[in-house]
Amino acid sequence: MKRLTTLLLGMLALATAAAQAPGSNSLDEVPFEMPQVVLPAIPEREVTIADFGGDPSGARLSTEAFAKAIGHLAGLGGGTLRVPAGIWHTGPIVLRDNIRLEVERGAVILFSNDKSLYPLVETSFEGYDNTRRCQSPISARGARNIAITGQGVIDGNGEYWRPLKREKVNESTWRRITARGGCYKRPTYWFPSEQALRGDAVADMNVPRTLTTDEEWAAVKDFLRPVMVSLIDCENILLQGVVFQNSPAWNIHPLLCRHLTVDGVTVRNPAYAQNGDGIDIESCSNVIVRDSRFDVGDDGICIKSGKDEDGRRRGVPTENVVVEGCTVFRGHGGFVVGSEMSGGVRNVLVRRCNFVSTDVGLRFKSRRGRGGVVENIHVYDTAMSDIATEPLLFDLFYGGKSAVEVLESGSEERAATTVPPVDETTPAFRSIRIRGLNCLGARRAMFFNGIPEMPIEGIHISDTRIRSTLGGEIRHAEKIILDNVAIEAAEGPALKIANCEKIDLQGFTGEVAR
C-alpha cells in the first residue's frame, strides 16, 4: 500500500508540473551528459469533449467535437481537453500548441475504421522521407507543449487496416477477420482490400518507391497504413498513464522531436499485428521512457534515425535517451536499435528493464548501405526470460525478417567472400557497455553477426549470466571484453569465436571453441 501511494503521489506531481508550469525530469547516474528533459507547460483552463457535442455512446462520430474543442482551447492559449468515461468514436485528432488531452478512467477513444476519414498526407515512414501515408489517428506537427495523459484507452482499430498471415493466428481469428471480404496474396496471406494488395505489390519494405502522381498514390491508399500517434518536429511532450492499443502500423512514432517524456503508459498490439511496433523514437533528442509496458506484434522499444541516403541526408541522430523500469512482454525485440539508423544513435541508457517472451532481448540491427554510427550505448541490470532466439543480438545482415522468421527459414546470412570498401554507406556499431544482464531460457546465448569491413567494436559485457540451449557465437568483431560472464549452454560449447581480434575472455566462464 505504501508503494502504491508513493507511485500515485509521484504521478500526480508529474501531471501537476505538466499542467501548470515548465519542469524537468531528474535522473541519477547517467553515464553521459544528459540535459534535463523539459515537461510541457499547459495552462490551467479546461473543457470537456461533451461541451462541444461529443457523443459518449459511440453511436455517432465525435470528430468535429474534438476539432472544435482543441480549436477553442488553442484560441485561448491552450489548456486541457478532458475526455470522460464513455466510448468516443472519432476520426483523426490533431493536437496543437499547449494542449493536453486527458483521457479519464473509463474513457475509450475509438478511431473509426472508415478509411475515407484519413486522407493521404506527406510524411516519413520506415526511415524514408517525402513519402505518403494516411493521416494518423492522433498527430501533431511543429507543436510545442503537448500532452496525452490519464487512465483511459486510445484504440486505433488497426485490425481493419492490417494484412494477416494465417500462420500467425488461430482458426477462429482467421475466420472472423477474413469474413470481412478483402482478397488474398496467397491462400494464407489476406489483405483487407484490392487497394491494399496493389500497394503491397509495388512497395519496398512497406514503402512504395516509384509512385509519382496523386492518382498513383490514391490507387493504393488502403495499403498506406498510418502510425497511430505521429508527432513530428514537436517539443516538450508528455505521454503518461494512457493505454495505446491496436494501431494500424507502428503505435507511437515521435520523429525529430525534442524533450519527450513517456511515463507509465501501456502499449498493446496483438502478437499477429504486422508492423505493430510499440514506440519508434526517430531522430529525437532528450528523451525519457520510464515505467511503461509493451506487449506488441513487432519491436517493443525501438531507436531509429532514418534509412540509407534519406537518413544520412537528414543527418539527425537520436541522442540523449534514458529507458528505465520498462517491461516488454512480447515483440520481435525488447530494446532495439535500427535497422534504420543512418543518421546515427548515441548516448543511450537502458536500465532496470525486463523482457519476457520476446523474440530477442537486446536487438541491434542494420545492413550494408545504411551508413550511420551507433555508439555510447549503456544497458544495465536487465532481466530476461523465455527468449525465443538470443538475449543479445548484433545483426549487420538484417533483411526485414524477425529473428524467429530467420530461424524458421534457415536463411541466416553470413559474410560474403567479396568485401566492399568502407564508405559513407557502411554501418558501424561501437562502444557499447552491457552490465548485469541475466537471462533464464534462450535458444542461443548471444550472436554477433558483424561485417568484415567494419567489425562490431568495443563491446564490454560484464556481470552477466545466461542459461540457453546453445552457446553464444561471435564473428567479425574486435575489442570485445567479457568480464565476469557465464554462459550455461545445454548443448555444445559456451562460446564460438570466428574472424575476431582482441577478444578478452579472462573473465569468461565456459568452454570456448575457435
Secondary structure by P-SEA (a helix, b strand, c coil): caaaaaaaaaaaaaaaaaacbbbbbbbccccccccccccbbbcccccccccccccccccccaaaaaaaaaaaaaaaccbbbbbcccbbbbcbbbbccccccccccccccccccccccccbbbbbcccccccccccccccccccccccccccbbbbccccccbbbbcccccaaaaaaaaccbbbbccccbbbccaaaaaaaaacccccccccccaaaaaaaccccccccbbbcccccccccbbbbcccccccccccccccccccbbbbbbccccccccccccccccbbbbcbbbbbcccccbbbbcccaaaaaaacccccbbbbcbbbbccccccccccccccccccbbbbcbbbbccccccbbbbccccbbbbbcbbbbcbbbbcccccccbbbbcccccccaaaaaaaccccccccccccccccbbbbcbbbbcbbbbccccccbbbbccccccccbbbbcbbbbbccbbbbbcccccccccbbbbbcccccccccccccccccccccccccc
